Amino acid sequence: MVTAALSEAEAAFDRKRRRAGLVLSPVVFVALFWAPLPLGPEAHALAAIAALTVVLWVTEAIPLAAAALLGPSLAVVFGVTGPKNAYAAFSDPLIFLFLGGFLLAGGLSSQGFDRRAALWLISRPIVAGSPRRALIAIAAIAFGFSMWISNTATTAMMIPVALGLCDTMRRVLPDDEDTARKLERYGGGMCLALAYASSIGGSATPIGTGPNVIAVGMLEDMAGTRIDFGQWMAFGVPTALVGGLVVIAVCARAFPAPVERIDGLTAEVDRQLAELGPLSQGERRAVAIFGLAVVGWLAPSVLRLTLGADHSWAVWADATLNEGVVALTCAGLMFFIGGKSDKRILEGSAIQDVDWSTLLLLGGGLALGRLTFETKLAQAIGAGVVDLAGPITAHPLGLMAAATLLVIFLTEVTSNTATTSMMLPVLIGMAQTRGFDAVPTAVVVTLAASYAFMLPVSTPPNAMAYGTRMLRIDAMIRVGFRLDLLGYVVLMAAGALIVPLALG
């Protein structure tokens, strides 16, 4: 795995940002706690707690998961709610959906199927030794994998494959300074393209990235709207496909290949694939179980569309095949069934390897979101922002346009999960205050949280791509800014055309 390395200037900025957060967070808390705000006691205390949490998230003064746990705990300490209610969100079925997704992805990886699939796709005749097509193939594969496993895990898996391809090209290309410089730029562009494609691919399904999980939970809690797996994919997949095509087109143009064709490229990929040998029994079993999970996730939507919502099978599927239940049931099978080397597909260590920090961050975001509505804080903030924004937010598309642009650039410097956690309650409250449907705006804003492309700190995939040291920061900012703007256009078109149709 390639780890991200920051420059001295970036590391110094991070240290200053964290120190500022340690000072600013308690100052903001005390100032808001004692400020004469027109709120009830619970909402007033929660406003100070939420502001403290947001500052900690933005500055990363303490780990994001620690801040997510601190918020609900302080809500209990200051009398906003009781312990059971404060921590209830950490046991939300959506948390277990993400947990099951982590375990299923771990099962595929433990059997080596993820790397085999990537190499197999790259070896297809359509690539035909073309570096430009190899870049497109790498990005497309990253896009596909990140729909089902985390974009961070996808990028970590694919970057060594991309670097291996670049090493192969380096061995067969002319050994001169100009070719080496072009290859370095092209290799950086390939890593950047797969990182961006991983982020966008994650927006296509509910389990692709943390913000999607938060949005599904908040919309059900606060707007009374439940979006199932199939409904999310109905707007998520076409939107992500368009966004992915834009990313590939821009990166292929910005980072051209040094030559049109390399004869040794396909042979090297075939060699690596041959080293893996035939598909193992463990791989086949892991893929079968993962396929069973996908069938379970999609079954309620398919049955409802084909048989009608009132059919007994459709009613049973809606009541029984909860996404989290399906994910954990299938993941549990992997602990029973044998894999490679006389081991099961998943061993006990898989539980320890789960990204618990992300799960806690998701739970903390859901907890604060629920509390802002229970205390009427979200509605009060929404009304206040409406008054300040004036005519811009008087129309649903106006609110969507302003909120989407804000979230795209806010996510450049803040965790996308944290951004979604703190923005969605406010935006849903604003929409409800205005009297129009909050769902399209909330959905598009959630998708926007995956469209941060300018900086290494924007997303873990960005950081890993930059950590290869094959990219200049100015090139990343230049290409990323262009993609931010193009992504904004894609998202607004999706919000106006695709989302209403999919959810209508």
VONUMAR-706265 format. One line per field, with one value per residue (C-alpha): x, y negated, z; residue number from 0; residue in one letter. Coordinates in pm, whole numbers. Example, Ala and Ser with C-alpha at 12.3 -4.5 7.8 and 13.67 -1.06 7.14 Angstrom:
residues 2
c1 <- (1230 | 1367)
c2 <- (450 | 106)
c3 <- (780 | 714)
num <- (0 | 1)
residu <- (A | S)
//
This chain:
residues 504
c1 <- (0 | 123 | 94 | 50 | 349 | 302 | 553 | 711 | 488 | 174 | 279 | 344 | 2 | -162 | 14 | -98 | -453 | -473 | -329 | -578 | -859 | -755 | -788 | -1080 | -1314 | -1356 | -1372 | -1656 | -1834 | -1820 | -1915 | -2225 | -2321 | -2340 | -2463 | -2824 | -2964 | -3341 | -3348 | -3486 | -3244 | -3181 | -3139 | -2911 | -2681 | -2681 | -2585 | -2271 | -2193 | -2249 | -2025 | -1752 | -1781 | -1772 | -1456 | -1292 | -1392 | -1269 | -936 | -888 | -754 | -848 | -931 | -1258 | -1405 | -1317 | -1496 | -1796 | -1812 | -1761 | -2063 | -2335 | -2156 | -2163 | -2529 | -2598 | -2375 | -2553 | -2903 | -2994 | -3104 | -3054 | -2778 | -2994 | -3117 | -2776 | -2601 | -2891 | -2757 | -2443 | -2663 | -2859 | -2901 | -2711 | -2399 | -2426 | -2475 | -2139 | -1983 | -2110 | -1976 | -1630 | -1634 | -1754 | -1480 | -1228 | -1340 | -1281 | -942 | -831 | -878 | -693 | -989 | -969 | -620 | -703 | -1010 | -811 | -532 | -779 | -964 | -644 | -525 | -831 | -762 | -933 | -628 | -398 | -75 | -204 | -101 | -395 | -638 | -456 | -528 | -894 | -908 | -745 | -990 | -1288 | -1187 | -1143 | -1487 | -1646 | -1479 | -1557 | -1929 | -1909 | -1603 | -1464 | -1295 | -991 | -952 | -1005 | -736 | -494 | -551 | -522 | -227 | 30 | -121 | -85 | 272 | 355 | 229 | 443 | 749 | 678 | 659 | 981 | 1165 | 1052 | 1054 | 1364 | 1591 | 1606 | 1519 | 1224 | 1051 | 1115 | 958 | 652 | 614 | 637 | 362 | 150 | 195 | 88 | -216 | -307 | -291 | -496 | -756 | -807 | -832 | -1097 | -1284 | -1284 | -1442 | -1713 | -1780 | -1846 | -2137 | -2326 | -2448 | -2558 | -2257 | -1998 | -1900 | -1987 | -2189 | -2437 | -2509 | -2557 | -2794 | -3012 | -3041 | -3109 | -3369 | -3558 | -3535 | -3596 | -3793 | -3978 | -3837 | -3675 | -3443 | -3363 | -3067 | -3233 | -3371 | -3028 | -2869 | -3142 | -2998 | -2653 | -2529 | -2617 | -2488 | -2165 | -2119 | -2137 | -1905 | -1664 | -1654 | -1575 | -1290 | -1140 | -1167 | -1005 | -724 | -646 | -615 | -421 | -174 | -103 | 85 | 447 | 379 | 72 | 153 | 389 | 420 | 544 | 256 | 5 | 272 | 369 | 10 | -42 | 269 | 140 | -198 | -35 | 155 | -178 | -273 | -628 | -925 | -909 | -1197 | -1181 | -1213 | -1514 | -1684 | -1614 | -1752 | -2062 | -2134 | -2077 | -2313 | -2573 | -2544 | -2598 | -2907 | -3040 | -2980 | -3157 | -3440 | -3686 | -3670 | -3687 | -3984 | -4166 | -4119 | -4204 | -4478 | -4616 | -4572 | -4871 | -4758 | -4680 | -4324 | -4254 | -4401 | -4188 | -3872 | -3930 | -3985 | -3709 | -3425 | -3290 | -2958 | -2767 | -2923 | -2827 | -2470 | -2405 | -2574 | -2361 | -2048 | -2122 | -2121 | -1762 | -1657 | -1804 | -1687 | -1335 | -1105 | -741 | -457 | -691 | -838 | -1188 | -1267 | -1272 | -1079 | -1119 | -860 | -1105 | -1309 | -1002 | -916 | -1253 | -1231 | -1400 | -1302 | -1522 | -1811 | -1789 | -1775 | -2090 | -2266 | -2167 | -2290 | -2625 | -2657 | -2602 | -2828 | -3113 | -3067 | -3076 | -3424 | -3549 | -3453 | -3581 | -3228 | -3215 | -3543 | -3421 | -3092 | -3280 | -3510 | -3215 | -3021 | -3332 | -3362 | -2995 | -2990 | -3307 | -3423 | -3144 | -3306 | -3666 | -3675 | -3576 | -3316 | -3172 | -3117 | -2973 | -2736 | -2604 | -2573 | -2403 | -2139 | -2073 | -2031 | -1799 | -1550 | -1604 | -1517 | -1183 | -1060 | -1294 | -1379 | -1668 | -1840 | -1804 | -1924 | -2235 | -2304 | -2302 | -2467 | -2758 | -2957 | -2932 | -3029 | -3320 | -3437 | -3407 | -3608 | -3880 | -3891 | -3940 | -4213 | -4062 | -3927 | -3589 | -3497 | -3354 | -3134 | -3014 | -2931 | -2740 | -2547 | -2452 | -2323 | -2131 | -1934 | -1760 | -1659 | -1356 | -1061 | -824 | -611 | -432 | -615 | -960 | -1004 | -789 | -775 | -640 | -378 | -267 | -234 | -29 | 176 | 324 | 535 | 455 | 232 | 300 | 59 | -3 | -108 | -343 | -502 | -537 | -698 | -899 | -1047 | -1157 | -1320 | -1487 | -1662 | -1751 | -1873 | -2094 | -2259 | -2310 | -2463 | -2701 | -2818 | -2871 | -3060 | -3290 | -3348 | -3236 | -3306 | -3672 | -3735 | -3569 | -3748 | -4077)
c2 <- (0 | -350 | -593 | -963 | -1182 | -1550 | -1820 | -2015 | -2312 | -2095 | -1921 | -2259 | -2384 | -2073 | -2127 | -2489 | -2393 | -2136 | -2373 | -2638 | -2384 | -2301 | -2669 | -2769 | -2480 | -2559 | -2932 | -2877 | -2648 | -2895 | -3191 | -3017 | -2860 | -3201 | -3400 | -3528 | -3310 | -3290 | -2914 | -2676 | -2544 | -2210 | -2365 | -2637 | -2383 | -2166 | -2465 | -2513 | -2139 | -2114 | -2417 | -2262 | -1936 | -2112 | -2305 | -1981 | -1814 | -2099 | -2142 | -1774 | -1890 | -1547 | -1234 | -1269 | -963 | -1102 | -1425 | -1224 | -1044 | -1363 | -1541 | -1298 | -1258 | -1634 | -1636 | -1407 | -1606 | -1933 | -1791 | -1791 | -1427 | -1101 | -845 | -588 | -846 | -1010 | -686 | -519 | -631 | -420 | -110 | -231 | 43 | -182 | -150 | 228 | 195 | 21 | 275 | 559 | 383 | 359 | 729 | 839 | 632 | 783 | 1131 | 1058 | 905 | 1189 | 1434 | 1210 | 1167 | 786 | 779 | 1064 | 880 | 561 | 735 | 937 | 627 | 444 | 741 | 724 | 669 | 328 | 191 | 339 | 195 | -165 | -375 | -607 | -314 | -173 | -499 | -475 | -108 | -173 | -456 | -250 | 45 | -184 | -330 | 15 | 146 | -168 | -121 | 175 | 124 | -194 | -439 | -442 | -64 | -73 | -337 | -152 | 162 | -3 | -239 | 47 | 183 | -161 | -201 | 148 | 54 | -259 | -53 | 178 | -120 | -260 | 63 | 75 | -297 | -488 | -589 | -966 | -1264 | -1389 | -1048 | -998 | -1337 | -1263 | -918 | -1066 | -1314 | -1045 | -810 | -1082 | -1148 | -778 | -771 | -1090 | -959 | -637 | -833 | -1065 | -774 | -593 | -893 | -932 | -558 | -555 | -795 | -544 | -311 | -361 | -167 | -331 | -605 | -735 | -1044 | -826 | -626 | -944 | -1090 | -779 | -781 | -1152 | -1163 | -878 | -1035 | -1398 | -1401 | -1072 | -950 | -609 | -561 | -195 | -45 | -33 | -386 | -526 | -345 | -475 | -827 | -747 | -526 | -752 | -1060 | -883 | -749 | -1098 | -1231 | -943 | -1006 | -1372 | -1274 | -1030 | -1280 | -1564 | -1350 | -1177 | -1519 | -1683 | -1394 | -1259 | -933 | -960 | -725 | -587 | -218 | 4 | 361 | 498 | 363 | 641 | 909 | 776 | 769 | 1122 | 1233 | 1094 | 1254 | 1589 | 1574 | 1577 | 1910 | 2032 | 1896 | 2055 | 2219 | 1948 | 1674 | 1844 | 1881 | 1520 | 1390 | 1609 | 1474 | 1116 | 1176 | 1310 | 984 | 775 | 981 | 926 | 552 | 515 | 764 | 526 | 274 | 540 | 718 | 390 | 284 | 621 | 752 | 432 | 284 | 476 | 823 | 1052 | 1117 | 745 | 675 | 954 | 826 | 469 | 587 | 848 | 770 | 464 | 367 | 403 | 744 | 867 | 736 | 888 | 1220 | 1265 | 1146 | 1399 | 1677 | 1588 | 1681 | 2031 | 2115 | 2220 | 2010 | 2048 | 2205 | 2412 | 2095 | 1956 | 1669 | 1437 | 1504 | 1337 | 1074 | 933 | 785 | 605 | 476 | 302 | -76 | -137 | -504 | -562 | -373 | -586 | -900 | -791 | -722 | -1058 | -1239 | -1060 | -1128 | -1503 | -1520 | -1357 | -1578 | -1897 | -1799 | -1673 | -2004 | -2213 | -2354 | -2257 | -2435 | -2747 | -2749 | -2688 | -2982 | -3205 | -3109 | -3160 | -3514 | -3586 | -3423 | -3593 | -3530 | -3285 | -3008 | -3102 | -2832 | -2465 | -2484 | -2800 | -2630 | -2326 | -2539 | -2738 | -2438 | -2215 | -2475 | -2535 | -2165 | -2098 | -2359 | -2298 | -1931 | -2038 | -2112 | -1901 | -1532 | -1458 | -1259 | -1544 | -1796 | -1590 | -1539 | -1910 | -2040 | -1802 | -1884 | -2255 | -2211 | -1980 | -2234 | -2517 | -2326 | -2243 | -2604 | -2710 | -2451 | -2242 | -1888 | -1852 | -1520 | -1636 | -1901 | -1662 | -1393 | -1624 | -1781 | -1432 | -1343 | -1672 | -1558 | -1306 | -1574 | -1729 | -1711 | -2003 | -1919 | -1615 | -1667 | -1666 | -1287 | -983 | -878 | -1223 | -1194 | -850 | -968 | -1269 | -1045 | -865 | -1182 | -1167 | -1475 | -1845 | -2020 | -2298 | -2042 | -1878 | -2212 | -2316 | -1992 | -1959 | -2309 | -2237 | -1913 | -2086 | -2322 | -2051 | -1829 | -2112 | -2127 | -1747 | -1754 | -2039 | -1864 | -1545 | -1738 | -1898 | -1593 | -1254 | -1270 | -1382 | -1113 | -838 | -928 | -1032)
c3 <- (0 | -84 | 203 | 160 | 240 | 307 | 224 | 510 | 435 | 437 | 757 | 923 | 811 | 958 | 1292 | 1307 | 1210 | 1489 | 1748 | 1642 | 1683 | 2038 | 2130 | 1909 | 1993 | 2365 | 2289 | 2041 | 2286 | 2575 | 2354 | 2216 | 2548 | 2717 | 2417 | 2441 | 2159 | 2089 | 2155 | 2413 | 2679 | 2505 | 2160 | 2304 | 2469 | 2157 | 1941 | 2150 | 2144 | 1767 | 1705 | 1920 | 1725 | 1387 | 1481 | 1594 | 1268 | 1048 | 1228 | 1316 | 1652 | 1787 | 1581 | 1392 | 1562 | 1905 | 1821 | 1700 | 2035 | 2234 | 2084 | 2204 | 2539 | 2601 | 2499 | 2795 | 3032 | 2950 | 2971 | 2602 | 2611 | 2799 | 2741 | 2558 | 2309 | 2266 | 2173 | 1988 | 1648 | 1697 | 1671 | 1370 | 1104 | 862 | 1077 | 1046 | 671 | 649 | 886 | 669 | 360 | 519 | 603 | 259 | 95 | 333 | 227 | -141 | -64 | 165 | -121 | -370 | -601 | -609 | -765 | -1003 | -1132 | -1186 | -1378 | -1584 | -1696 | -1785 | -1993 | -2220 | -2592 | -2579 | -2394 | -2660 | -2517 | -2527 | -2225 | -2280 | -2275 | -1971 | -1784 | -1883 | -1780 | -1442 | -1368 | -1484 | -1266 | -964 | -1033 | -1042 | -726 | -523 | -581 | -341 | -122 | 30 | -206 | 23 | 3 | -373 | -422 | -196 | -404 | -745 | -697 | -680 | -1003 | -1168 | -1043 | -1170 | -1515 | -1510 | -1414 | -1708 | -1943 | -1801 | -1884 | -2247 | -2336 | -2458 | -2171 | -2223 | -2004 | -2209 | -2216 | -1844 | -1764 | -1976 | -1820 | -1470 | -1551 | -1714 | -1416 | -1175 | -1391 | -1387 | -1006 | -986 | -1232 | -1037 | -709 | -853 | -1012 | -677 | -506 | -771 | -795 | -422 | -470 | -688 | -411 | -49 | 81 | -146 | 99 | 444 | 342 | 155 | 468 | 671 | 411 | 401 | 779 | 816 | 541 | 705 | 1051 | 961 | 637 | 669 | 336 | 304 | 6 | -53 | -236 | -576 | -555 | -467 | -759 | -991 | -960 | -819 | -1103 | -1400 | -1217 | -1123 | -1477 | -1623 | -1352 | -1412 | -1786 | -1718 | -1484 | -1734 | -2023 | -1827 | -1680 | -2010 | -2175 | -1891 | -1850 | -2201 | -2251 | -2370 | -2664 | -2840 | -2790 | -2588 | -2708 | -2374 | -2167 | -2229 | -2186 | -1841 | -1721 | -1856 | -1666 | -1336 | -1399 | -1479 | -1149 | -965 | -1120 | -1178 | -985 | -641 | -460 | -194 | -455 | -613 | -278 | -176 | -505 | -471 | -123 | -235 | -528 | -284 | -87 | -401 | -486 | -135 | -155 | -485 | -426 | -252 | -537 | -810 | -649 | -590 | -954 | -1110 | -880 | -730 | -384 | -241 | -348 | -54 | -172 | -210 | 135 | 284 | 115 | 234 | 591 | 605 | 362 | 539 | 380 | 707 | 777 | 430 | 461 | 802 | 720 | 409 | 588 | 861 | 603 | 519 | 873 | 822 | 471 | 386 | 171 | 73 | 274 | 492 | 639 | 626 | 392 | 695 | 1013 | 1352 | 1263 | 1006 | 1290 | 1422 | 1074 | 1028 | 998 | 1333 | 1326 | 1022 | 1182 | 1496 | 1285 | 1102 | 1432 | 1577 | 1268 | 1280 | 1654 | 1625 | 1321 | 1510 | 1813 | 1607 | 1492 | 1826 | 1990 | 1693 | 1647 | 1277 | 1207 | 1387 | 1194 | 870 | 934 | 1017 | 705 | 492 | 626 | 550 | 206 | 95 | -262 | -349 | -147 | -229 | -498 | -451 | -730 | -579 | -245 | -422 | -632 | -336 | -104 | -362 | -447 | -77 | 2 | -295 | -178 | 195 | 141 | -5 | 348 | 562 | 584 | 350 | 623 | 869 | 609 | 538 | 908 | 983 | 664 | 604 | 921 | 840 | 475 | 552 | 808 | 556 | 296 | 546 | 660 | 299 | 258 | -22 | -53 | 117 | -46 | -385 | -223 | 47 | -210 | -445 | -157 | -39 | -386 | -389 | -84 | -314 | -567 | -394 | -632 | -568 | -264 | -117 | 213 | 48 | 50 | 140 | -230 | -320 | -45 | -163 | -524 | -416 | -187 | -488 | -541 | -913 | -896 | -853 | -622 | -875 | -1138 | -890 | -797 | -1161 | -1276 | -954 | -980 | -1336 | -1223 | -927 | -1167 | -1418 | -1136 | -1015 | -1357 | -1357 | -1010 | -1087 | -1404 | -1200 | -932 | -1187 | -1411 | -1275 | -902 | -929 | -1192 | -985 | -663 | -820)
num <- (0 | 1 | 2 | 3 | 4 | 5 | 6 | 7 | 8 | 9 | 10 | 11 | 12 | 13 | 14 | 15 | 16 | 17 | 18 | 19 | 20 | 21 | 22 | 23 | 24 | 25 | 26 | 27 | 28 | 29 | 30 | 31 | 32 | 33 | 34 | 35 | 36 | 37 | 38 | 39 | 40 | 41 | 42 | 43 | 44 | 45 | 46 | 47 | 48 | 49 | 50 | 51 | 52 | 53 | 54 | 55 | 56 | 57 | 58 | 59 | 60 | 61 | 62 | 63 | 64 | 65 | 66 | 67 | 68 | 69 | 70 | 71 | 72 | 73 | 74 | 75 | 76 | 77 | 78 | 79 | 80 | 81 | 82 | 83 | 84 | 85 | 86 | 87 | 88 | 89 | 90 | 91 | 92 | 93 | 94 | 95 | 96 | 97 | 98 | 99 | 100 | 101 | 102 | 103 | 104 | 105 | 106 | 107 | 108 | 109 | 110 | 111 | 112 | 113 | 114 | 115 | 116 | 117 | 118 | 119 | 120 | 121 | 122 | 123 | 124 | 125 | 126 | 127 | 128 | 129 | 130 | 131 | 132 | 133 | 134 | 135 | 136 | 137 | 138 | 139 | 140 | 141 | 142 | 143 | 144 | 145 | 146 | 147 | 148 | 149 | 150 | 151 | 152 | 153 | 154 | 155 | 156 | 157 | 158 | 159 | 160 | 161 | 162 | 163 | 164 | 165 | 166 | 167 | 168 | 169 | 170 | 171 | 172 | 173 | 174 | 175 | 176 | 177 | 178 | 179 | 180 | 181 | 182 | 183 | 184 | 185 | 186 | 187 | 188 | 189 | 190 | 191 | 192 | 193 | 194 | 195 | 196 | 197 | 198 | 199 | 200 | 201 | 202 | 203 | 204 | 205 | 206 | 207 | 208 | 209 | 210 | 211 | 212 | 213 | 214 | 215 | 216 | 217 | 218 | 219 | 220 | 221 | 222 | 223 | 224 | 225 | 226 | 227 | 228 | 229 | 230 | 231 | 232 | 233 | 234 | 235 | 236 | 237 | 238 | 239 | 240 | 241 | 242 | 243 | 244 | 245 | 246 | 247 | 248 | 249 | 250 | 251 | 252 | 253 | 254 | 255 | 256 | 257 | 258 | 259 | 260 | 261 | 262 | 263 | 264 | 265 | 266 | 267 | 268 | 269 | 270 | 271 | 272 | 273 | 274 | 275 | 276 | 277 | 278 | 279 | 280 | 281 | 282 | 283 | 284 | 285 | 286 | 287 | 288 | 289 | 290 | 291 | 292 | 293 | 294 | 295 | 296 | 297 | 298 | 299 | 300 | 301 | 302 | 303 | 304 | 305 | 306 | 307 | 308 | 309 | 310 | 311 | 312 | 313 | 314 | 315 | 316 | 317 | 318 | 319 | 320 | 321 | 322 | 323 | 324 | 325 | 326 | 327 | 328 | 329 | 330 | 331 | 332 | 333 | 334 | 335 | 336 | 337 | 338 | 339 | 340 | 341 | 342 | 343 | 344 | 345 | 346 | 347 | 348 | 349 | 350 | 351 | 352 | 353 | 354 | 355 | 356 | 357 | 358 | 359 | 360 | 361 | 362 | 363 | 364 | 365 | 366 | 367 | 368 | 369 | 370 | 371 | 372 | 373 | 374 | 375 | 376 | 377 | 378 | 379 | 380 | 381 | 382 | 383 | 384 | 385 | 386 | 387 | 388 | 389 | 390 | 391 | 392 | 393 | 394 | 395 | 396 | 397 | 398 | 399 | 400 | 401 | 402 | 403 | 404 | 405 | 406 | 407 | 408 | 409 | 410 | 411 | 412 | 413 | 414 | 415 | 416 | 417 | 418 | 419 | 420 | 421 | 422 | 423 | 424 | 425 | 426 | 427 | 428 | 429 | 430 | 431 | 432 | 433 | 434 | 435 | 436 | 437 | 438 | 439 | 440 | 441 | 442 | 443 | 444 | 445 | 446 | 447 | 448 | 449 | 450 | 451 | 452 | 453 | 454 | 455 | 456 | 457 | 458 | 459 | 460 | 461 | 462 | 463 | 464 | 465 | 466 | 467 | 468 | 469 | 470 | 471 | 472 | 473 | 474 | 475 | 476 | 477 | 478 | 479 | 480 | 481 | 482 | 483 | 484 | 485 | 486 | 487 | 488 | 489 | 490 | 491 | 492 | 493 | 494 | 495 | 496 | 497 | 498 | 499 | 500 | 501 | 502 | 503)
residu <- (M | V | T | A | A | L | S | E | A | E | A | A | F | D | R | K | R | R | R | A | G | L | V | L | S | P | V | V | F | V | A | L | F | W | A | P | L | P | L | G | P | E | A | H | A | L | A | A | I | A | A | L | T | V | V | L | W | V | T | E | A | I | P | L | A | A | A | A | L | L | G | P | S | L | A | V | V | F | G | V | T | G | P | K | N | A | Y | A | A | F | S | D | P | L | I | F | L | F | L | G | G | F | L | L | A | G | G | L | S | S | Q | G | F | D | R | R | A | A | L | W | L | I | S | R | P | I | V | A | G | S | P | R | R | A | L | I | A | I | A | A | I | A | F | G | F | S | M | W | I | S | N | T | A | T | T | A | M | M | I | P | V | A | L | G | L | C | D | T | M | R | R | V | L | P | D | D | E | D | T | A | R | K | L | E | R | Y | G | G | G | M | C | L | A | L | A | Y | A | S | S | I | G | G | S | A | T | P | I | G | T | G | P | N | V | I | A | V | G | M | L | E | D | M | A | G | T | R | I | D | F | G | Q | W | M | A | F | G | V | P | T | A | L | V | G | G | L | V | V | I | A | V | C | A | R | A | F | P | A | P | V | E | R | I | D | G | L | T | A | E | V | D | R | Q | L | A | E | L | G | P | L | S | Q | G | E | R | R | A | V | A | I | F | G | L | A | V | V | G | W | L | A | P | S | V | L | R | L | T | L | G | A | D | H | S | W | A | V | W | A | D | A | T | L | N | E | G | V | V | A | L | T | C | A | G | L | M | F | F | I | G | G | K | S | D | K | R | I | L | E | G | S | A | I | Q | D | V | D | W | S | T | L | L | L | L | G | G | G | L | A | L | G | R | L | T | F | E | T | K | L | A | Q | A | I | G | A | G | V | V | D | L | A | G | P | I | T | A | H | P | L | G | L | M | A | A | A | T | L | L | V | I | F | L | T | E | V | T | S | N | T | A | T | T | S | M | M | L | P | V | L | I | G | M | A | Q | T | R | G | F | D | A | V | P | T | A | V | V | V | T | L | A | A | S | Y | A | F | M | L | P | V | S | T | P | P | N | A | M | A | Y | G | T | R | M | L | R | I | D | A | M | I | R | V | G | F | R | L | D | L | L | G | Y | V | V | L | M | A | A | G | A | L | I | V | P | L | A | L | G)
//
